[in-house]
Amino acid sequence: MSPVLRVEGLHKSFGETSVLRGVDLELAEHEVVALIGPSGSGKSTLLKTINLLEPIDDGRILLRDEDISDPRVNVDRTRARFGVVFQHLNLFPHLSVLDNVTLASRKVHGVPRAQAEARGLELLDRIGLVEKAREHPDRLSGGQQQRAAIVRAVATDPEVLLLDEITSALDPLLVGDVLELVRDLAAEGTTILMATHEMAFARDVAHRVVFLDGGVIVEEGPPRQLFTSPREARTREFLARFTS
């Protein structure tokens, strides 16, 4: 079976700074892949190029064998196939939580309001936020806002869910609730590519962990192998920071 997402020889620079240098990556259906690596390693840039938020300099990005990096591709239609949550991708403050969750379903995918709201309320109920459905985001805690943002991203049943350091801006006390939601989505078979600094979470939830450093994939493998017996010195050096 062809992978859902395939990145081939991806290069991306900002001016004279080379951020991604020949990245090759595949993501199978229902697979959860965790991107780990130091700040500045290229994790966020990789996710942004996949979602066509940043143009690439060389290489290809294929979504179900369609070359979405082709300049002729319909960008808006392609982005609608992804669910995306970035660390600072906030909810629309002038809309209710329910309207935030259902906006893409209604406006992009043409789902009737009643059907979209029924789905949105079901998802909000599952994460304990249904009583906040008619509230505006400023009435929610940071953790509640991030959980609502994840629900907004999955409400359209995306082919791939992209998560970029979604807990980095949260109070440590709120991190657990957000990670638990991602854990549930993974258990349900959602296809997820996530950049994270939560090593324990990556070890427990991901099917595969990819260590990115200096814009290249240094090492990848099952969590048990990569975290307990990394092959590369750079991987060992990075992981040592979390065990010392």
C-alpha positions, 0 to 999 in steps of 0.5 A: 500500500502506498504511504499517505504522505511521502516527502522526497529530497526536500530542501528549504532555505531562508536566505543563506540559511539552509533549514532542510537539507534533503529530507526523505520521510514517509507516513503510512495510514493510521501511523503516528510519527514523532519528530524530535530534535533540538530547536532550529533543527527544522521540525516546524519548517518541515510541517509548514512545507508539508501544509504548503505554508512555505514553498520548497526549494527542491524535492517533492511532497506527495499526498496519496501519490499526488504531487502537492508541491507542484506549483499548479496544485490548488493550495486551498483544496490541498490544505483542506485535506490536512488538520493542523495545530501549531503552538500559536495557532489560536482560535478565532476570538470573535467566534464561539468555540462551536463556531471555531470547531465547525467553521472549516466543515461548513465553509470549506467542505460544505457540510450543512450547519446542523450536521457540522454542529452535531459533529462538533458537539459530539467531539466537544462532549468527548473532551469535556468541553461541551458546556463551553460550546457557546463561550468565546475562547477567552473564557477557556484556559490555555489547555482547554483552548488547545484541546478545542483547537485539536478538535477543530483540526480533526472535525473534518476527518483530515487525511493527516493531522499535523501537530507542531509542539502543541504543548510548548506554550502551556502551563505544565499542569495543563499539558496532560489533558492535551496529550491525553486527547492526542493519545486517544486520537492515535488509539482511534487510528488517526494518521499523525505527524507531530513535532514534540519535545515530550520525549516520554509521550513520543515513546509511549504513543508514536509508532516511529520516532524521527530525529531531525538535526541540522535539517537532516534526518539523523536517525529514525526507528521504533521508539523502544529502539531509538530511545534505548539503543540509538545508533548515532552519536548525535542522537545519543547526545540529544537524548542524554539531555533528557536523562541527565 
